[in-house]
Amino acid sequence: MQIELLKQPIRSYRTIEIRETEEMVENSIIVPDSKPDIRNMLLADAECFVTSVEKSGRMVEVGGEIRYRILYVSDTPEQRPESIVTHFTWSFSVP
């Protein structure tokens, strides 16, 4: 009986470091001219989406978009509910 020796490369990956970072993003939302002014805010919601991650040396550049949804009562005699949906792009570097 003959034994055959098989050689295969093994690749392994391990996490070296895990970091959690917080970034403060400020943005102004202006009511479009086509919408009535705001009398009272009912709901403000935001979702954040990461659209790009790029490694550059020891830094990581992260970019994305924030989608805002705002529901409000209009400043008109009818006081009907209105909504605004707007986008804001962002990016920052993580060491």
CYANA upper distance limits for C-alpha pairs under 8 A (distance plus 0.5 A):
 21 THR  CA     94 VAL  CA      8.42
 25 VAL  CA     90 TRP  CA      8.40
 27 ASN  CA     88 PHE  CA      8.15
 29 ILE  CA     86 THR  CA      8.35
 31 VAL  CA     35 LYS  CA      7.03
 31 VAL  CA     36 PRO  CA      8.22
 31 VAL  CA     37 ASP  CA      7.30
 31 VAL  CA     38 ILE  CA      8.47
 31 VAL  CA     84 ILE  CA      8.08
 35 LYS  CA     82 GLU  CA      8.32
 36 PRO  CA     74 SER  CA      6.26
 36 PRO  CA     75 ASP  CA      6.98
 36 PRO  CA     76 THR  CA      7.68
 37 ASP  CA     74 SER  CA      6.28
 37 ASP  CA     75 ASP  CA      5.88
 37 ASP  CA     76 THR  CA      8.40
 38 ILE  CA     72 TYR  CA      6.83
 38 ILE  CA     73 VAL  CA      6.67
 38 ILE  CA     74 SER  CA      5.46
 38 ILE  CA     75 ASP  CA      5.93
 39 ARG  CA     72 TYR  CA      7.79
 39 ARG  CA     73 VAL  CA      6.07
 39 ARG  CA     74 SER  CA      5.76
 39 ARG  CA     75 ASP  CA      4.99
 39 ARG  CA     79 GLN  CA      8.47
 40 ASN  CA     72 TYR  CA      6.23
 40 ASN  CA     73 VAL  CA      5.69
 40 ASN  CA     74 SER  CA      7.70
 40 ASN  CA     75 ASP  CA      8.44
 41 MET  CA     70 ILE  CA      8.19
 41 MET  CA     71 LEU  CA      6.92
 41 MET  CA     72 TYR  CA      4.87
 41 MET  CA     73 VAL  CA      6.87
 42 LEU  CA     70 ILE  CA      8.23
 42 LEU  CA     71 LEU  CA      5.92
 42 LEU  CA     72 TYR  CA      5.42
 42 LEU  CA     73 VAL  CA      7.48
 43 LEU  CA     69 ARG  CA      8.43
 43 LEU  CA     70 ILE  CA      6.18
 43 LEU  CA     71 LEU  CA      5.46
 43 LEU  CA     72 TYR  CA      7.24
 44 ALA  CA     68 TYR  CA      7.80
 44 ALA  CA     69 ARG  CA      6.38
 44 ALA  CA     70 ILE  CA      5.01
 44 ALA  CA     71 LEU  CA      6.93
 45 ASP  CA     68 TYR  CA      6.31
 45 ASP  CA     69 ARG  CA      5.66
 45 ASP  CA     70 ILE  CA      6.87
 46 ALA  CA     66 ILE  CA      7.04
 46 ALA  CA     67 ARG  CA      6.00
 46 ALA  CA     68 TYR  CA      4.94
 46 ALA  CA     69 ARG  CA      6.71
 47 GLU  CA     66 ILE  CA      6.10
 47 GLU  CA     67 ARG  CA      5.78
 47 GLU  CA     68 TYR  CA      7.20
 48 CYS  CA     64 GLY  CA      7.77
 48 CYS  CA     65 GLU  CA      6.42
 48 CYS  CA     66 ILE  CA      4.98
 48 CYS  CA     67 ARG  CA      7.02
 49 PHE  CA     64 GLY  CA      5.94
 49 PHE  CA     65 GLU  CA      5.78
 49 PHE  CA     66 ILE  CA      6.77
 50 VAL  CA     62 VAL  CA      7.72
 50 VAL  CA     63 GLY  CA      6.40
 50 VAL  CA     64 GLY  CA      4.71
 50 VAL  CA     65 GLU  CA      7.08
 51 THR  CA     62 VAL  CA      8.43
 51 THR  CA     63 GLY  CA      6.33
 51 THR  CA     64 GLY  CA      5.06
 51 THR  CA     65 GLU  CA      7.61
 52 SER  CA     61 GLU  CA      8.42
 52 SER  CA     62 VAL  CA      6.28
 52 SER  CA     63 GLY  CA      5.57
 52 SER  CA     64 GLY  CA      6.89
 53 VAL  CA     60 VAL  CA      7.39
 53 VAL  CA     61 GLU  CA      6.24
 53 VAL  CA     62 VAL  CA      5.11
 53 VAL  CA     63 GLY  CA      6.98
 54 GLU  CA     60 VAL  CA      6.16
 54 GLU  CA     61 GLU  CA      5.54
 54 GLU  CA     62 VAL  CA      6.99
 55 LYS  CA     59 MET  CA      6.49
 55 LYS  CA     60 VAL  CA      4.99
 55 LYS  CA     61 GLU  CA      6.74
 56 SER  CA     60 VAL  CA      6.52
 56 SER  CA     61 GLU  CA      7.87
 58 ARG  CA     95 PRO  CA      6.76
 59 MET  CA     93 SER  CA      6.93
 59 MET  CA     94 VAL  CA      6.14
 59 MET  CA     95 PRO  CA      5.08
 60 VAL  CA     93 SER  CA      6.07
 60 VAL  CA     94 VAL  CA      5.62
 60 VAL  CA     95 PRO  CA      6.96
 61 GLU  CA     91 SER  CA      7.58
 61 GLU  CA     92 PHE  CA      6.37
 61 GLU  CA     93 SER  CA      4.96
 61 GLU  CA     94 VAL  CA      6.90
 62 VAL  CA     91 SER  CA      6.01
 62 VAL  CA     92 PHE  CA      6.11
 62 VAL  CA     93 SER  CA      6.73
 62 VAL  CA     94 VAL  CA      8.15
 63 GLY  CA     89 THR  CA      8.06
 63 GLY  CA     90 TRP  CA      6.13
 63 GLY  CA     91 SER  CA      4.48
 63 GLY  CA     92 PHE  CA      7.05
 64 GLY  CA     89 THR  CA      6.25
 64 GLY  CA     90 TRP  CA      5.94
 64 GLY  CA     91 SER  CA      6.80
 65 GLU  CA     87 HIS  CA      7.13
 65 GLU  CA     88 PHE  CA      6.03
 65 GLU  CA     89 THR  CA      4.78
 65 GLU  CA     90 TRP  CA      6.42
 66 ILE  CA     87 HIS  CA      6.15
 66 ILE  CA     88 PHE  CA      5.60
 66 ILE  CA     89 THR  CA      6.78
 66 ILE  CA     90 TRP  CA      8.12
 67 ARG  CA     85 VAL  CA      7.57
 67 ARG  CA     86 THR  CA      6.34
 67 ARG  CA     87 HIS  CA      5.09
 67 ARG  CA     88 PHE  CA      7.04
 68 TYR  CA     84 ILE  CA      8.26
 68 TYR  CA     85 VAL  CA      6.04
 68 TYR  CA     86 THR  CA      5.78
 68 TYR  CA     87 HIS  CA      6.71
 69 ARG  CA     83 SER  CA      7.60
 69 ARG  CA     84 ILE  CA      6.28
 69 ARG  CA     85 VAL  CA      5.13
 69 ARG  CA     86 THR  CA      7.33
 70 ILE  CA     83 SER  CA      5.94
 70 ILE  CA     84 ILE  CA      5.62
 70 ILE  CA     85 VAL  CA      7.01
 71 LEU  CA     81 PRO  CA      7.42
 71 LEU  CA     82 GLU  CA      6.32
 71 LEU  CA     83 SER  CA      4.95
 71 LEU  CA     84 ILE  CA      7.16
 72 TYR  CA     81 PRO  CA      6.08
 72 TYR  CA     82 GLU  CA      5.89
 72 TYR  CA     83 SER  CA      6.70
 73 VAL  CA     79 GLN  CA      6.20
 73 VAL  CA     80 ARG  CA      6.21
 73 VAL  CA     81 PRO  CA      4.99
 73 VAL  CA     82 GLU  CA      6.58
 74 SER  CA     78 GLU  CA      8.43
 74 SER  CA     79 GLN  CA      5.50
 74 SER  CA     80 ARG  CA      6.17
 74 SER  CA     81 PRO  CA      6.54
 74 SER  CA     82 GLU  CA      6.81
 75 ASP  CA     79 GLN  CA      6.46
 76 THR  CA     80 ARG  CA      8.08
